[in-house]
Amino acid sequence: MNNRLTIREFLKVFDCIRTNGDKQDHKYHLGEINAWHDYDGYTCWLGYKDVTVTLMFHSSLKIEYDKASNYSDFIQQCLSLTHNNTSS
């Protein structure tokens, strides 16, 4: 299930949220997904409910979640964001 989106697609989601989302307390919010990064931008995170995706320098990726249903919902929202972002 983790292979449904690549790091490149997660980075597109991150950029979409950063570009179109609202910034509050060092995090960007778009819908139910949050995006944030460390001070130098080498590590970025996407968060949704109990799901956290860590995007690290040199294309490393770490996905953590407790409920598979939340991860599935998260992936669907990410796919929707990337689809809507590329079709406009």
N, C-alpha and C positions, 0 to 999 in steps of 0.2 A: 504493500500500500504506500510506502514512503516514496516509491519511485514514480508516482503519478505526476509530480512536478520536479523539475530539475532546479539546481541552484540558480541558473539563469532566469527561470520563470519566477522563482521566489524573489529575485532581485528586481524583476519587473514589477511585481506586486509591491515591494518596498518602495520603489520609485513612484509608483502610482499613488500610494498612500501619502508619501512625503509631498508630492506635488499637489494633490487635490484635497488632502485631508486638513483638518484643523489641528493646530499645534497647541498643546496644553502641557505644562510641566515637563518639557523636554521630550514629549512623545507626540506623535502624529496619530490622529484618529480619523478613520473613514469607515462609516458603518460600524460594525462590531469589531473590526480589526485595528490593532494598534501597531505602530512601527516606531522603533527608536534605535539609536546607535551610540557607541561610546564616543569619547571626546575627539578622537582622531578619525573616526569613521571606518576603522578596520574591522570592527565587529558590529553587525546589525542584527536586530531581532524583530520578529513578527509575533504578535500575541493575539490569542482569541480564546476566551474562557480558560480551560486548563491546557491549552496548546501553546507551546513556545517553539519557534523555529529560530535557530541561531545560525547566522550566515557569517562565516569567518574568512579572514584573509587567506589567499591561496585556494579558494574554492572549496573550503571545508563546510560541511552542512551537518547540523545536529537537530533532530526533531524529537520533542518530548511531549507526551500527552498521557492522560489517565483514561479518558473515555474515547473509544474508537469512534463513537457517533459524533463527538465534538470535532475530532480530526477530520472526519468525512465532511461535516458542515463547513469547516474551515477551508478544505480543499475546494469545495464547490464555490465558495465565495471568492477564493483566489482565482479560480478559472474564470469566473464571471468578470472579475476586475481586469484580468489580462485580455479576455476576449473583447470587452467593451473598450479597453484602452487601445487595442490594435485596430479595431474596426472604425474608429472615428478619425 
